[in-house]
Amino acid sequence: MTCINLLPWREARRKEQQRQFFTAAGGAAAVMITIIFYIHVHIGGLIDHQNQRNNFIEGEIAKLDRRIGEIKELKSEKEKLLARMNIIQQLQTRRPEIVHLFDELARSIPGGIYLTKAQQSGRKITIEGVAQSNARVSSFMRNLDESQWFQNPRLEVIEANDKDRVRTSRFVLTVQQTDQAGQAGGDGKKTEEPS
């Protein structure tokens, strides 16, 4: 005998297919949501990690900027100290020069001349004094010209003065100082010149 299935099997099969489809779609949606959530969390973690690295680098850059500022200040201080040291060294090397100048000036003065003033401006020295005669002023100028510490003596003023029947001459002359840096051995050459 033949069996006839009178149940609506096509509808049941369609409902089963729909249920499978919705289950598969729900599973796919759940997997997609999970993947999207994982990607979102992963990318957020990467962004946070990169932000931490950026903050660390910015902090290190700020430290280096402070150090660079300190280095610039140290360089400025170093330059100032070097400039001071150079000035001190120049003063130290020129310190004995004034002693030699006065020594040579005293050696160059012939008898009968009295100095009243000596003033230095740079390398130019202005000398004022009183002489018993004009010949003694000329002798003084020759001695200065022959000296290794002076050059180019030039008479600016000479005035005769008859006071108490004693004739004197007031004079003003200028002379240039030579640069004697490093010539410590040449000081004894003119020792026989004083009169």
Phi and psi in degrees as a GROMACS rama.xvg file:
@    title "Ramachandran Plot"
@    xaxis  label "Phi"
@    yaxis  label "Psi"
@TYPE xy
-86.9621  140.598  THR-2
-97.6025  128.766  CYS-3
-115.361  122.419  ILE-4
-90.4333  112.866  ASN-5
-95.7619  -2.39958  LEU-6
-70.844  149.353  LEU-7
-76.9384  81.3342  PRO-8
-71.7889  -29.8201  TRP-9
-67.3587  -37.1829  ARG-10
-68.2838  -40.0548  GLU-11
-63.3943  -41.7411  ALA-12
-65.5001  -39.5104  ARG-13
-64.9555  -42.2271  ARG-14
-63.8635  -39.845  LYS-15
-65.1924  -40.9667  GLU-16
-65.7468  -40.0811  GLN-17
-65.1  -42.8484  GLN-18
-61.9909  -41.8763  ARG-19
-65.6693  -39.9006  GLN-20
-64.1251  -46.8781  PHE-21
-66.5338  -35.2355  PHE-22
-65.5134  -45.4468  THR-23
-64.7514  -41.0829  ALA-24
-65.7714  -41.931  ALA-25
-63.7871  -42.8189  GLY-26
-63.1019  -43.133  GLY-27
-64.1222  -40.8283  ALA-28
-64.7692  -41.412  ALA-29
-63.9996  -42.8895  ALA-30
-63.1543  -42.8788  VAL-31
-63.4189  -43.4188  MET-32
-63.138  -42.2189  ILE-33
-62.1407  -44.3402  THR-34
-63.5741  -44.8124  ILE-35
-63.26  -43.1059  ILE-36
-62.0957  -43.0868  PHE-37
-63.2093  -45.2513  TYR-38
-61.5754  -42.9404  ILE-39
-61.9162  -46.4991  HIS-40
-65.3215  -42.065  VAL-41
-63.7185  -46.987  HIS-42
-65.6964  -38.8083  ILE-43
-61.0564  -41.8898  GLY-44
-62.7969  -42.7107  GLY-45
-62.5528  -40.8295  LEU-46
-65.1575  -44.1144  ILE-47
-61.4102  -43.0002  ASP-48
-61.4465  -43.7317  HIS-49
-65.8573  -37.2238  GLN-50
-64.3828  -39.9614  ASN-51
-62.6678  -42.7669  GLN-52
-63.224  -43.0247  ARG-53
-61.879  -42.7675  ASN-54
-63.3237  -40.9277  ASN-55
-62.2788  -45.2985  PHE-56
-63.8566  -40.8177  ILE-57
-64.5113  -38.5939  GLU-58
-63.2609  -42.7218  GLY-59
-65.7952  -38.3449  GLU-60
-63.0955  -41.31  ILE-61
-63.0381  -41.8456  ALA-62
-61.9935  -43.7292  LYS-63
-65.4901  -37.114  LEU-64
-62.374  -40.8467  ASP-65
-63.7732  -42.2426  ARG-66
-64.8354  -39.3277  ARG-67
-62.4872  -41.2941  ILE-68
-61.1305  -42.3248  GLY-69
-64.3853  -39.2819  GLU-70
-64.238  -41.0349  ILE-71
-63.3044  -41.3471  LYS-72
-63.8704  -40.909  GLU-73
-64.6482  -39.4185  LEU-74
-64.1944  -40.7636  LYS-75
-62.9641  -44.4088  SER-76
-62.4789  -39.5569  GLU-77
-62.7659  -44.5432  LYS-78
-62.8992  -40.23  GLU-79
-64.1312  -43.6891  LYS-80
-64.4265  -40.666  LEU-81
-63.5134  -39.459  LEU-82
-63.9203  -42.3841  ALA-83
-63.4918  -42.4761  ARG-84
-62.6304  -39.1967  MET-85
-63.9443  -41.6469  ASN-86
-64.4133  -43.8671  ILE-87
-62.7367  -40.7626  ILE-88
-64.9842  -41.4012  GLN-89
-63.057  -43.4814  GLN-90
-63.6998  -38.8986  LEU-91
-64.0027  -42.401  GLN-92
-73.3148  -28.2482  THR-93
-91.2977  -6.92825  ARG-94
-59.426  -46.4963  ARG-95
-72.9064  -10.8618  PRO-96
-61.6528  -41.9327  GLU-97
-65.2817  -34.0907  ILE-98
-64.7013  -44.7589  VAL-99
-64.1599  -38.6225  HIS-100
-61.1737  -49.5885  LEU-101
-66.4877  -36.8876  PHE-102
-62.5708  -46.9728  ASP-103
-67.9665  -35.2263  GLU-104
-64.3626  -42.7499  LEU-105
-65.3502  -37.5988  ALA-106
-68.3888  -28.6176  ARG-107
-83.7751  -15.519  SER-108
-78.0109  118.679  ILE-109
-77.0571  165.617  PRO-110
-61.7171  146.234  GLY-111
91.715  6.70125  GLY-112
-122.092  135.911  ILE-113
-126.999  125.222  TYR-114
-87.995  136.2  LEU-115
-107.286  -21.7424  THR-116
-159.64  139.735  LYS-117
-136.443  126.755  ALA-118
-133.542  132.738  GLN-119
-111.77  135.342  GLN-120
-134.053  101.829  SER-121
69.1197  -122.555  GLY-122
-99.1735  -0.399388  ARG-123
-95.2501  131.361  LYS-124
-118.135  127.152  ILE-125
-104.151  125.548  THR-126
-118.986  129.527  ILE-127
-119.066  145.673  GLU-128
-170.655  -175.671  GLY-129
-126.909  133.755  VAL-130
-123.712  153.681  ALA-131
-74.9618  -23.9898  GLN-132
-156.072  165.449  SER-133
-68.3796  -29.1285  ASN-134
-64.2238  -35.8024  ALA-135
-68.8096  -34.3751  ARG-136
-65.2208  -41.6077  VAL-137
-63.1958  -41.8075  SER-138
-63.2692  -40.8388  SER-139
-61.0631  -43.1667  PHE-140
-65.4184  -38.8593  MET-141
-62.9985  -43.9089  ARG-142
-60.8238  -40.9643  ASN-143
-64.5798  -39.6596  LEU-144
-67.9032  -32.5739  ASP-145
-81.2573  -14.4527  GLU-146
-70.3104  148.788  SER-147
-81.536  -10.0797  GLN-148
-99.4271  -13.777  TRP-149
-130.564  155.511  PHE-150
-152.053  158.565  GLN-151
52.8367  57.129  ASN-152
-68.1605  139.89  PRO-153
-138.372  125.222  ARG-154
-80.3192  123.92  LEU-155
-94.6711  -48.2027  GLU-156
-141.311  138.549  VAL-157
-140.808  126.645  ILE-158
-129.204  131.175  GLU-159
-81.0373  144.733  ALA-160
-139.668  120.116  ASN-161
-106.685  98.6251  ASP-162
-125.326  129.011  LYS-163
55.4826  37.4391  ASP-164
61.9183  20.9109  ARG-165
-114.583  122.765  VAL-166
-90.4355  125.627  ARG-167
-131.713  164.032  THR-168
-126.638  123.638  SER-169
-88.9487  132.888  ARG-170
-134.382  156.385  PHE-171
-134.15  124.15  VAL-172
-135.304  156.039  LEU-173
-118.052  149.112  THR-174
-144.789  149.244  VAL-175
-96.1901  138.356  GLN-176
-84.9624  134.146  GLN-177
-83.8181  157.249  THR-178
-85.0531  110.168  ASP-179
-108.154  18.0314  GLN-180
-60.9784  124.732  ALA-181
85.746  6.04072  GLY-182
-111.071  61.4185  GLN-183
-74.5753  -25.1137  ALA-184
-80.8416  -12.0474  GLY-185
-92.452  9.63991  GLY-186
-74.2441  -26.3339  ASP-187
-85.0669  3.51442  GLY-188
-72.3281  -29.8849  LYS-189
-105.406  20.611  LYS-190
-67.703  -24.3637  THR-191
-85.9435  -0.723856  GLU-192
-80.8489  -26.0004  GLU-193
-63.2469  146.678  PRO-194
